[in-house]
């Protein structure tokens, strides 16, 4: 992918917008981070042509949707290397928003420098701590000093502002285009499968009709007693419903009950999932559907 003359809000090829539900609103899409962050790239890839709205925190991105500044929020929920994104699990259940789509974004780290700089001349490497953990081979090869920054795109902005050839950033190619940097080397990540999954959230529920290729995200709570989770999930096995993700976390710091976020294949009106959810209700004191949305083509 090459973005040498990227405009402020570029269009992406139409075949990159397969994750976008046709019913989705057409306004701005909010994300956490600075312009050029991977979340910004995810917005531009999944929803080409839309205005993207950078927000300092996930809570700010959610609030932007509530306030009407944006119609959608692109919220990172898990990464193939780093695991789950804790902030989203804490914020999304109480946000009042609904999941209307999912998007998978390949994370392709680039080594960025000011014009005229070289790989050999890099002495300091600036990036987010998670990204730093994904480019250990590069750090060892260069022998450069790793410098932690709050954001990959922010690191690119700093390097551009300093104008020093010995300072480089690890960030997206989009960040290079936005900040006038050059790509010294592409795909410097240690693992080729580095991918982030996003929930796309909106104020209103957008539920596709029953049929193949549907995902449902469910929030439920069980008491911390023996076999509670085993009994709660038994209905999914007996009704042949595939679970693709299960995350647990305490609610409000209380140890007497545990809250779970569950992604499953299927539509709530499908007989199998409907029966599984009914059985789940017998063993849970809270069952709430956070969203039913099209399955991303990335899943295959």
N, C-alpha and C positions, 0 to 999 in steps of 0.2 A: 504494500500500500504506500503510495507516495502522495504527499500533501504539500508541495512546495509553494503553491499560490492559493492557499486555503482562504476563502472569504470569511467574514465574521460569523456567518451562520450558513455553512455549506449544506448542499443537498447530498445525500448518499445514494448509491445505486438502488434502484427499486427492489432488486432481489435481496437487499440487505434489510428490508423492512418487513420481513415475513412475520415477525413476532407481534406486529401491531394489529390489535383487533379493529375491524372496520367500524365498530360503533364508537371508538374512542373519540373524545373531544379534540378540537383542532387548535387549542390555544397553546400557551407556553408549557414547558415541562421543567420542573425544578429538580435540582440534584445537590448533593452535599459535596462541597469542594470549590476550588477555583476553576476558572475557564482553562480548558486544556487537561483537566483531570480525566481519569478513565471513566468516571461516571458521566462527564460531559460527552466523551466519545461515545458512550453507550446510548445516550439520548439522541445524538446526531445519527447514529447508525440505525437504531430502531425506528426513529421518527424523523426522517429526513425533511428538512425544510422548516422545522419548527424553531421558534425562539427558545433557547435554553436559559435557565435562570440559576446562576450559582448561589449557593447558600452556605453560610459558615458551618452549620450543624445539620444533622438529620432532622432534629426538632424544627429547625427553621424551614427546611424543605417541606415538611408536613404542614407547618403553619401557612406557608405560601399557598398551598392548595386550599386550605380552609378559608383563607382571606380572599381567594379569587385571583391572586397574582399569577397563579398557574393552574392549569386544569389537571395536570398529572405530576406525580413525583416518581423519579427513578431512584429506587432505594436498594442499595447493595445488601444482600442477605447472607451470602456465603461465597467462599472462594475455595477452589480446588486444592490450594496449598495452605492457606491461612485458616480455613474452617469458617465457622459462623461469624457473623457480624453482631456482637452482643447488643449494640445500641438499638438495632432494629427490633430485636426480640422483646426489648423492654418498651419501646415506643409504639410499635405498630398495633398491638392489641387494644390500647386505649386511645388510639389516634382518631377513631371515628371514620377512617378512610377504608376503602374497599380495594382489594387486589383485582385488577382488571386484565393483567397480562404478566408474562414473565419474559426476561431477556437474558441471554448468555453472551458475555463479552470476553473475547480472547484478550488477555493482557500481554501485549508485546512491548517489553521495555526497550527503550533506545538510550544510547549514550549521547548526550547532547552537549554541544559547546558553542562558544561564540564563533563567528566567522573567522577563519584563519587558524583556529586551534587544531591540534592533532591528538590522536589517541595517546601517542607516546609522551606528550607534554602534560597530560592530566596529572595533577598532584593532589587534588581534593575532589571527592565524589559526594555530591549532595542529593539526598532523596528521603522519602518517607521510610520509617523503620521497617515496615512490612516489605516494601520494595527492596530495601537493603538486604534483607534475609533471603531474597530471591535472586540475588546477583553475586553470590559469594565467589564464584569462579572469576568473575570480572574483577572484583576487588583484589583477589589474590594475584591475578595476572598483572594488573597495573601497579600494584604496590602503593595505591593511593590511599590517602587518609579518608575514611568514611565519615561524613558529617550528616547528622540527623536533622531533617527539616520536617515541618508539620504536614507537608503535602507534596506530592510529586510535581504537580503543576506549579506550586509555589516555589519549589526548588529551581525549576526552569526560569521562573520570573527573576529570582535572585541572581542566578548566573548571568542572565541577560543584562540585568542592571549593573552588575560589577564590571562586565566587559573584560574579564581576566581570562586568558587562554589556559591557565593552569587549573581553573575551576570548571567542573562539568556536572551535569545533572543526569539522573536516571528518571526518565518520564516518558510520556507518549509522544509519538510523532506529531500529534495534534498540538501538544504544548510547544514543540519546536516551531511549528508554523505560526502560532499565535504570538510567540515572543521573539521571533527573528533569530532563532538559533539554527545551527546546522546539525544534522544527524551524523555523528562520527562512526557509529556502529549500530545496526539494528539487531533485534532479537537477542539481547544480552542476558535474558533470564536463564536460570539454570534448568528449569523444567518447561518443556514445550507445551504441557497441558494446562498451564496457568490460565484459569478461566474464572471469571466472577459471574455469579448469578444475581439478577436483580428482580425484585417485585416492582411492578408498575401500579401505583395506587391512585385512586380518584375519589372525589366526594361521593359520587353516586355509583350504585351497583350496576355493572354491565355484565349480564349473565348470558352466555351463548346458549343456543338450544342444545338439548341432549344429542349425543352422537360421539363418534370416535375423536380422539385427540383432545380431550378435555382434562384439565387438572382442577383440583379443589384443595384449598387450604383451610384447615380446621383448627380451632383453638379449644382445648378442653382441660379440665382440672379434675384430679383425683386426690383422695385423702392418702396420706402416707401410712398405709396399712398393708400387711402382706397380701401379695397377689393382686393388688388393685389395678396395676397397669396391665398385667396378664389378662385379667378379665375384661378390661376396657377395650383391649385390642383384639380379643378373640374373634369378634364379629367380622373383622376385616379378613382374617384368614379363612373362616368358614364360608364367606361370601365371595372369595377369590378376588379381593380388591388389593391391588399392589400399592404398598406404601413406599414412597421414594425418599421421604425425609421425616425424621422425628427428633425434635429438640425439646429439652426439659429445662426449666428454670423456676426458681422460687417467685412467688407473687408477694410483693410488698414485704419481703424479708421474713415471711411466715414459714416455719418448718412443718406445720401440721398438714399442709397440702402442697402439691406440686402441679404447676401448669405446664402443658405440652402444646407445641405447635407441630402440626402434622400435615404433610403434603401427600396426597393420594391421587392416583389416576382414576378418572371417572367423573360423572356428573351426579349431583345429589338426587336427580330424578331417575337415574339408572337403578334398576331393581337391586342389584348387588350392593351398591354404595348406600342406597336408601335403607336397606336392612341393617347394614353395618353401623350406620349412624344411629339408627333406632336402638340397637343393642348397646352402643356406646353411651347413650343417654341413661341406661339403667345403672351404669357404674360410675358416672360422672355427675358432679353437681353443677357443671357448666359446660355446655357445648355450643360453640358459635362458629359459623362459617365466615371466614374473613374474605373469601373470594372464590369464584368459579370462573375459569379463564382458559383460553386456548393453550394447548401444549406447544412449547417452542419447538420448531423444526430442528434445533440443535440436539434435542434428545434422540433424534433418529427414528 
